[in-house]
Amino acid sequence: MSAGIVTVRPAAETLTLQKLPYFVGISQATAGAKGISMNRVVIPPGGAAEPHFHRDYETAIYLLKGRVETRYGPGLRQSVINEAGDFIFIPPGVPHQPFNLDPDEPAYALVARNDPNEQENVVLYNLTSAEH
């Protein structure tokens, strides 16, 4: 089997378990990737993701546009604010919830994971649970 270059031009958004519009780029389904995925995510003006964590994979994010507060950790009691140009790393199992701080403009980010699948290892986080 010969190796080749795969180009992906997402034509439509995919609504995720986190309730954010994703534009799936590189994944197992789109490119045959074995150990990575890369997507563009949009956080609508004033919007937020559902609280969640990633089971068994690391996530790297590059914030392209916007200002986002991410609450994280047990009970989402910790917080960090990131701006366009920031690189963000989220280890496996860390509960988090990003919020777009701009009420008028969407925030855009590139998201890379060391998991080629899109939603199989995303787990919604119950805020009343202190397990994670």
N, CA, C and O of each residue as an XYZ file, in Angstrom:
528
protein
N       0.838     -1.177      0.000
C       0.000      0.000      0.000
C       0.881      1.238      0.000
O       1.777      1.351      0.837
N       0.654      2.151     -0.900
C       1.462      3.355     -0.957
C       0.857      4.453     -0.097
O      -0.363      4.589     -0.002
N       1.727      5.228      0.525
C       1.280      6.339      1.352
C       0.919      7.515      0.463
O       1.489      7.685     -0.615
N      -0.003      8.304      0.903
C      -0.401      9.475      0.142
C      -0.775     10.605      1.064
O      -0.874     10.422      2.277
N      -0.979     11.753      0.502
C      -1.393     12.921      1.260
C      -2.903     13.043      1.162
O      -3.479     12.914      0.082
N      -3.530     13.291      2.288
C      -4.978     13.429      2.348
C      -5.315     14.880      2.678
O      -4.791     15.434      3.644
N      -6.163     15.481      1.901
C      -6.648     16.833      2.169
C      -8.100     16.731      2.603
O      -8.901     16.035      1.978
N      -8.425     17.427      3.670
C      -9.797     17.431      4.172
C     -10.280     18.875      4.190
O      -9.642     19.752      4.771
N     -11.403     19.103      3.552
C     -12.044     20.423      3.573
C     -13.445     20.238      4.154
O     -14.387     19.922      3.427
N     -13.578     20.436      5.463
C     -14.892     20.208      6.069
C     -15.946     21.131      5.474
O     -15.789     22.352      5.483
N     -17.005     20.552      4.966
C     -18.061     21.318      4.319
C     -19.144     21.737      5.308
O     -19.879     22.692      5.059
N     -19.242     21.028      6.423
C     -20.303     21.316      7.388
C     -19.806     21.068      8.804
O     -18.883     20.286      9.036
N     -20.438     21.747      9.732
C     -20.071     21.552     11.127
C     -20.707     20.288     11.672
O     -21.731     19.818     11.175
N     -20.079     19.750     12.702
C     -20.589     18.594     13.416
C     -20.848     19.022     14.845
O     -19.942     19.532     15.504
N     -22.058     18.829     15.342
C     -22.348     19.156     16.726
C     -21.810     18.029     17.597
O     -22.083     16.854     17.352
N     -21.052     18.400     18.606
C     -20.381     17.418     19.449
C     -21.132     17.187     20.754
O     -22.091     17.891     21.070
N     -20.683     16.200     21.494
C     -21.218     15.907     22.814
C     -21.077     17.128     23.729
O     -21.901     17.345     24.618
N     -20.022     17.922     23.501
C     -19.786     19.114     24.305
C     -20.718     20.265     23.917
O     -20.712     21.311     24.566
N     -21.515     20.079     22.869
C     -22.484     21.065     22.367
C     -21.796     22.286     21.752
O     -22.269     23.413     21.903
N     -20.686     22.057     21.065
C     -20.000     23.105     20.318
C     -19.881     22.679     18.867
O     -19.700     21.493     18.588
N     -19.980     23.620     17.937
C     -19.780     23.260     16.533
C     -18.323     22.931     16.247
O     -17.428     23.722     16.545
N     -18.092     21.765     15.670
C     -16.756     21.306     15.280
C     -16.711     21.187     13.775
O     -17.696     20.832     13.129
N     -15.563     21.487     13.239
C     -15.306     21.238     11.831
C     -14.215     20.180     11.804
O     -13.042     20.484     12.022
N     -14.601     18.941     11.538
C     -13.682     17.813     11.621
C     -12.671     17.919     10.499
O     -13.029     18.004      9.325
N     -11.417     17.912     10.872
C     -10.327     17.957      9.910
C      -9.727     16.579      9.743
O     -10.215     15.757      8.967
N      -8.662     16.343     10.483
C      -7.953     15.070     10.388
C      -8.448     14.139     11.484
O      -8.474     14.515     12.656
N      -8.836     12.937     11.111
C      -9.289     11.928     12.070
C      -9.154     10.557     11.412
O      -8.740     10.434     10.259
N      -9.508      9.554     12.166
C      -9.505      8.205     11.593
C     -10.522      8.121     10.452
O     -10.243      7.540      9.403
N     -11.695      8.704     10.668
C     -12.757      8.621      9.663
C     -12.451      9.415      8.399
O     -12.771      8.967      7.298
N     -11.833     10.592      8.542
C     -11.627     11.447      7.371
C     -10.327     11.180      6.629
O     -10.251     11.364      5.414
N      -9.287     10.739      7.370
C      -7.965     10.625      6.746
C      -7.268      9.301      7.025
O      -6.156      9.072      6.548
N      -7.911      8.430      7.791
C      -7.267      7.171      8.148
C      -6.192      7.329      9.215
O      -5.329      6.462      9.353
N      -6.231      8.422      9.971
C      -5.231      8.668     11.014
C      -5.266      7.565     12.064
O      -6.329      7.033     12.386
N      -4.113      7.234     12.585
C      -4.006      6.165     13.583
C      -3.778      6.693     15.004
O      -4.112      6.007     15.970
N      -3.212      7.906     15.148
C      -2.883      8.363     16.488
C      -3.060      9.846     16.719
O      -2.545     10.385     17.699
N      -3.786     10.522     15.828
C      -3.967     11.965     15.984
C      -5.285     12.394     15.342
O      -5.787     11.756     14.417
N      -5.824     13.484     15.858
C      -6.929     14.159     15.180
C      -6.692     15.661     15.323
O      -6.042     16.115     16.264
N      -7.230     16.419     14.374
C      -7.110     17.873     14.429
C      -8.370     18.477     13.828
O      -8.785     18.122     12.725
N      -8.969     19.397     14.576
C     -10.245     19.975     14.196
C     -10.260     21.465     14.511
O      -9.405     21.974     15.236
N     -11.249     22.148     13.951
C     -11.488     23.549     14.304
C     -12.771     23.573     15.111
O     -13.766     22.954     14.735
N     -12.739     24.297     16.229
C     -13.918     24.423     17.071
C     -14.307     25.895     17.132
O     -13.457     26.784     17.094
N     -15.604     26.127     17.228
C     -16.142     27.473     17.352
C     -16.933     27.533     18.659
O     -17.780     26.681     18.929
N     -16.638     28.562     19.466
C     -17.464     28.811     20.647
C     -18.286     30.051     20.309
O     -17.727     31.137     20.153
N     -19.590     29.904     20.195
C     -20.438     31.035     19.809
C     -20.301     32.215     20.779
O     -19.849     32.031     21.910
N     -20.683     33.417     20.351
C     -20.615     34.584     21.236
C     -21.303     34.311     22.571
O     -22.465     33.907     22.607
N     -20.579     34.533     23.665
C     -21.128     34.303     24.993
C     -21.419     32.855     25.306
O     -22.002     32.563     26.350
N     -21.032     31.933     24.434
C     -21.359     30.516     24.589
C     -20.355     29.752     25.433
O     -19.305     30.273     25.810
N     -20.697     28.516     25.716
C     -19.854     27.629     26.518
C     -20.062     26.191     26.078
O     -21.110     25.839     25.535
N     -19.068     25.379     26.314
C     -19.196     23.937     26.101
C     -19.892     23.317     27.306
O     -19.966     23.923     28.375
N     -20.388     22.128     27.124
C     -20.856     21.345     28.267
C     -19.613     20.925     29.069
O     -18.570     20.655     28.473
N     -19.700     20.865     30.387
C     -18.558     20.368     31.165
C     -18.242     18.934     30.739
O     -19.143     18.112     30.576
N     -16.950     18.647     30.561
C     -16.558     17.319     30.085
C     -15.086     17.058     30.400
O     -14.363     17.951     30.843
N     -14.660     15.825     30.164
C     -13.242     15.492     30.210
C     -12.950     14.515     29.098
O     -13.860     13.925     28.515
N     -11.671     14.350     28.806
C     -11.233     13.459     27.730
C     -10.609     12.222     28.372
O      -9.613     12.318     29.089
N     -11.194     11.082     28.111
C     -10.706      9.836     28.681
C      -9.534      9.318     27.846
O      -9.688      9.036     26.657
N      -8.382      9.196     28.468
C      -7.214      8.523     27.885
C      -6.549      9.240     26.722
O      -5.821      8.595     25.968
N      -6.757     10.540     26.533
C      -5.976     11.234     25.506
C      -5.667     12.671     25.903
O      -6.412     13.311     26.645
N      -4.541     13.155     25.384
C      -4.106     14.528     25.601
C      -4.711     15.428     24.527
O      -5.005     14.986     23.417
N      -4.888     16.695     24.880
C      -5.435     17.666     23.949
C      -4.543     18.899     23.923
O      -4.149     19.420     24.966
N      -4.234     19.355     22.721
C      -3.498     20.606     22.533
C      -4.399     21.540     21.734
O      -4.992     21.143     20.731
N      -4.494     22.783     22.192
C      -5.380     23.766     21.571
C      -4.570     25.008     21.233
O      -3.726     25.451     22.013
N      -4.839     25.559     20.061
C      -4.284     26.856     19.693
C      -5.460     27.795     19.479
O      -6.283     27.580     18.589
N      -5.533     28.838     20.299
C      -6.639     29.775     20.209
C      -6.354     30.773     19.087
O      -5.465     31.618     19.196
N      -7.120     30.656     18.018
C      -6.941     31.498     16.831
C      -7.513     32.900     17.013
O      -6.900     33.890     16.615
N      -8.703     32.968     17.623
C      -9.382     34.249     17.771
C     -10.252     34.187     19.011
O     -10.930     33.190     19.257
N     -10.231     35.255     19.788
C     -11.136     35.358     20.918
C     -10.433     35.356     22.255
O      -9.207     35.304     22.352
N     -11.256     35.414     23.277
C     -10.811     35.386     24.669
C     -11.714     34.383     25.373
O     -12.935     34.538     25.389
N     -11.109     33.357     25.951
C     -11.863     32.233     26.497
C     -11.436     31.970     27.936
O     -10.246     31.881     28.241
N     -12.417     31.850     28.803
C     -12.149     31.404     30.176
C     -12.454     29.918     30.225
O     -13.516     29.478     29.785
N     -11.515     29.148     30.763
C     -11.750     27.722     30.945
C     -11.736     27.423     32.433
O     -10.736     27.635     33.117
N     -12.857     26.929     32.917
C     -12.949     26.455     34.300
C     -12.590     24.987     34.275
O     -12.997     24.263     33.367
N     -11.824     24.534     35.270
C     -11.326     23.164     35.219
C     -11.063     22.606     36.612
O     -11.112     23.322     37.612
N     -10.785     21.316     36.647
C     -10.491     20.618     37.892
C     -11.758     20.154     38.581
O     -12.861     20.388     38.087
N     -11.602     19.490     39.731
C     -12.771     19.007     40.473
C     -13.743     20.148     40.764
O     -13.357     21.178     41.317
N     -14.997     19.959     40.389
C     -16.008     20.984     40.605
C     -15.824     22.226     39.746
O     -16.526     23.220     39.936
N     -14.881     22.181     38.797
C     -14.562     23.319     37.922
C     -14.259     24.573     38.731
O     -14.675     25.672     38.363
N     -13.527     24.404     39.843
C     -13.261     25.516     40.752
C     -12.029     26.336     40.370
O     -11.823     27.421     40.913
N     -11.209     25.836     39.445
C     -10.051     26.597     38.984
C     -10.396     27.257     37.658
O     -11.336     26.846     36.978
N      -9.628     28.287     37.293
C      -9.951     29.017     36.080
C      -8.690     29.596     35.449
O      -7.752     29.990     36.141
N      -8.690     29.637     34.113
C      -7.620     30.288     33.362
C      -8.265     31.029     32.196
O      -9.226     30.549     31.595
N      -7.723     32.208     31.885
C      -8.213     32.967     30.737
C      -7.135     32.958     29.666
O      -5.979     33.291     29.927
N      -7.527     32.574     28.461
C      -6.607     32.528     27.326
C      -7.074     33.480     26.250
O      -8.263     33.768     26.110
N      -6.084     33.970     25.476
C      -6.356     34.908     24.393
C      -5.775     34.364     23.102
O      -4.964     33.438     23.114
N      -6.194     34.944     21.990
C      -5.689     34.545     20.677
C      -4.162     34.482     20.711
O      -3.503     35.382     21.232
N      -3.615     33.408     20.150
C      -2.175     33.196     20.128
C      -1.679     32.276     21.225
O      -0.519     31.865     21.201
N      -2.533     31.940     22.193
C      -2.132     31.043     23.284
C      -2.224     29.586     22.849
O      -3.136     29.199     22.119
N      -1.266     28.785     23.307
C      -1.312     27.332     23.196
C      -1.789     26.809     24.550
O      -1.348     27.295     25.591
N      -2.679     25.829     24.541
C      -3.283     25.306     25.761
C      -3.133     23.786     25.748
O      -3.394     23.146     24.729
N      -2.715     23.210     26.867
C      -2.588     21.755     26.988
C      -3.549     21.262     28.049
O      -3.594     21.806     29.152
N      -4.327     20.225     27.721
C      -5.248     19.617     28.680
C      -4.893     18.135     28.799
O      -5.049     17.384     27.836
N      -4.416     17.711     29.970
C      -4.107     16.293     30.164
C      -5.372     15.437     30.184
O      -6.469     15.958     30.384
N      -5.229     14.139     29.979
C      -6.389     13.244     30.054
C      -7.061     13.332     31.426
O      -6.389     13.488     32.446
N      -8.377     13.232     31.441
C      -9.112     13.130     32.694
C      -9.367     14.426     33.429
O      -9.988     14.401     34.491
N      -8.913     15.566     32.911
C      -9.125     16.841     33.609
C     -10.474     17.425     33.186
O     -10.648     17.785     32.022
N     -11.433     17.524     34.118
C     -12.718     18.125     33.766
C     -12.506     19.602     33.414
O     -11.706     20.294     34.043
N     -13.232     20.066     32.403
C     -13.095     21.459     32.003
C     -14.329     21.929     31.247
O     -15.122     21.137     30.738
N     -14.458     23.267     31.194
C     -15.572     23.884     30.489
C     -15.130     25.262     30.004
O     -14.960     26.176     30.811
N     -14.940     25.422     28.680
C     -14.567     26.729     28.149
C     -15.782     27.627     27.925
O     -16.854     27.164     27.537
N     -15.586     28.937     28.182
C     -16.602     29.960     27.996
C     -16.023     31.057     27.109
O     -14.920     31.539     27.364
N     -16.747     31.451     26.081
C     -16.344     32.579     25.255
C     -16.717     33.856     26.009
O     -17.890     34.083     26.304
N     -15.726     34.686     26.319
C     -15.969     35.898     27.096
C     -16.520     37.054     26.269
O     -16.933     38.070     26.829
N     -16.532     36.917     24.953
C     -17.045     37.987     24.092
C     -18.515     37.734     23.780
O     -18.851     36.696     23.210
N     -19.396     38.664     24.143
C     -20.824     38.463     23.881
C     -21.232     38.689     22.414
O     -22.361     38.391     22.026
N     -20.293     39.223     21.602
C     -20.647     39.587     20.231
C     -19.938     38.797     19.138
O     -20.448     38.705     18.022
N     -18.773     38.224     19.435
C     -17.964     37.550     18.416
C     -17.675     36.112     18.818
O     -17.461     35.842     19.999
N     -17.663     35.173     17.862
C     -17.288     33.792     18.184
C     -15.785     33.692     18.463
O     -14.998     34.521     18.007
N     -15.412     32.676     19.210
C     -14.005     32.332     19.427
C     -13.697     31.123     18.548
O     -14.539     30.240     18.383
N     -12.489     31.084     17.983
C     -12.074     29.993     17.100
C     -10.794     29.365     17.626
O      -9.894     30.068     18.084
N     -10.714     28.049     17.560
C      -9.515     27.346     18.006
C      -9.250     26.121     17.143
O     -10.176     25.513     16.604
N      -7.973     25.765     17.020
C      -7.566     24.485     16.440
C      -7.318     23.538     17.595
O      -6.649     23.891     18.566
N      -7.864     22.322     17.486
C      -7.760     21.333     18.547
C      -7.093     20.080     17.994
O      -7.564     19.498     17.016
N      -5.995     19.667     18.625
C      -5.314     18.429     18.236
C      -5.332     17.470     19.414
O      -5.204     17.875     20.569
N      -5.494     16.190     19.099
C      -5.550     15.138     20.129
C      -4.717     13.946     19.698
O      -4.534     13.704     18.505
N      -4.219     13.210     20.663
C      -3.534     11.967     20.322
C      -4.515     10.796     20.349
O      -4.224      9.722     20.875
N      -5.679     11.043     19.768
C      -6.731     10.047     19.587
C      -7.365     10.340     18.229
O      -7.861     11.446     18.016
N      -7.362      9.386     17.314
C      -7.873      9.659     15.974
C      -9.395      9.671     15.869
O      -9.940      9.991     14.813
N     -10.079      9.326     16.951
C     -11.538      9.300     16.936
C     -12.087     10.596     17.517
O     -11.422     11.268     18.306
N     -13.287     10.932     17.126
C     -13.833     12.236     17.490
C     -14.489     12.290     18.864
O     -14.097     13.110     19.693
N     -15.451     11.461     19.120
C     -16.254     11.612     20.332
C     -16.255     10.390     21.243
O     -16.826     10.439     22.332
N     -15.633      9.307     20.822
C     -15.717      8.069     21.592
C     -15.171      8.200     23.008
O     -15.639      7.506     23.911
N     -14.197      9.070     23.218
C     -13.569      9.188     24.530
C     -13.823     10.529     25.204
O     -13.095     10.919     26.117
N     -14.864     11.239     24.749
C     -15.318     12.451     25.430
C     -16.385     12.017     26.425
O     -17.314     11.291     26.073
N     -16.247     12.466     27.668
C     -17.183     12.071     28.722
C     -17.755     13.341     29.351
O     -16.999     14.204     29.796
N     -19.073     13.462     29.389
C     -19.686     14.607     30.055
C     -19.387     14.536     31.540
O     -19.373     13.457     32.132
N     -19.149     15.690     32.136
C     -18.754     15.778     33.545
C     -19.928     16.284     34.368
O     -20.488     17.343     34.085
N     -20.288     15.532     35.371
C     -21.365     15.896     36.271
C     -20.798     16.776     37.374
O     -19.997     16.316     38.188
N     -21.206     18.032     37.407
C     -20.658     18.977     38.389
C     -20.924     18.571     39.840
O     -20.190     18.986     40.737
N     -21.945     17.777     40.079
C     -22.234     17.372     41.465
C     -21.350     16.209     41.903
O     -21.339     15.835     43.076
N     -20.605     15.635     40.947
C     -19.720     14.511     41.260
C     -18.303     15.023     41.510
O     -17.818     15.881     40.773
N     -17.653     14.518     42.515
C     -16.274     14.907     42.797
C     -15.301     13.816     42.411
O     -14.151     13.830     42.850
N     -15.744     12.859     41.590
C     -14.904     11.731     41.209
C     -13.701     12.153     40.381
O     -12.619     11.586     40.536
N     -13.868     13.139     39.501
C     -12.789     13.503     38.584
C     -12.211     14.815     38.947
O     -11.287     15.287     38.284
